[in-house]
Amino acid sequence: MQFFLQQCLIGITNGALVALVALGYTMVYGIIRLINFAHGDLIMLGACLALTLVSAFGLAGGGMVTTWCGVVLLVLLCGLFCGGLNVAVDRIVYRPLRNAPKLAPLVSAIGVSFIFMNIGLFWLGPADRSFPELLPAANLLAGDGLQFTAKDLLVLVVVIPLMVALSLLVKSTRLGKAMRAVSQDPTAAALVGIDVDRVIAFTFFVGGFLGGAASVIYGLYINTISFQMGFQNGLYAFTAAVLGGIGSIPGAVVGGLVIGLVRSLSSAYVGERWTGAIVFVILIVILVFRPEGLLGRGTKEKV
């Protein structure tokens, strides 16, 4: 039972990180119906910047207060970097294709992904890079039972407030209402005075900011980054968004937690090499019986 609970704890921690990345996919899709395949590689660039800033600020080997303040600063700077880069990509690549056939922006997103990957290759080099161990590995829980370290605490302390803040932003603010209006009908939203392009740019910024925060947490939690890390992490995050119901913020969170738990338990009880297959078998089974995802809403297509 203790082993099972430990795997569940690992799965929840990893799932929260996957959910944070999945929110970037689901927000952009919810607004403009675009699957932004470059999102995973955007997070990779955020991790590159985080590693550079750790060395520049000399955070490795500092005291606990300095380390935690440094982590907050890394989250803010990498979030702003990824958010700004996401807005720039939307302005340069996606906005001119807003009224083009759906295949054009999709292929463009794949192209942006390859550009980001090559920038990461130039930045990091072809080999994996070690991320400094800024947080202690000591168990925060009493006794020799469950292991809960400062890394696990960091994931929950950063991810949960960001998810809550995003939900409040979308549901309780004027800009959030504008985002929901653009999501439902961009033309009608423009007719009532909403700046559609501004709302879409803000959505890209928020999604990128969350991705930048996720890149810092990933580096501190996994302690290894590479120029190819965006593909696998982006694939799992996109799967989480689809599983929960792409376009649904609560669905992305639920999908991330489900995938985190499935990956952890299957690795422990079945084997690491079968983990990916099990995740996608579960995804296919769920989508066969509920095509809109766990928390998604079915929509009627107009013909």
Salt bridges, closest charged atoms under 4 A:
ASP90 OD1 - ARG98 NH1 2.99
GLU133 OE1 - LYS151 NZ 3.10
ASP197 OD1 - ARG98 NH2 3.69
GLU292 OE2 - ARG290 NH1 3.37
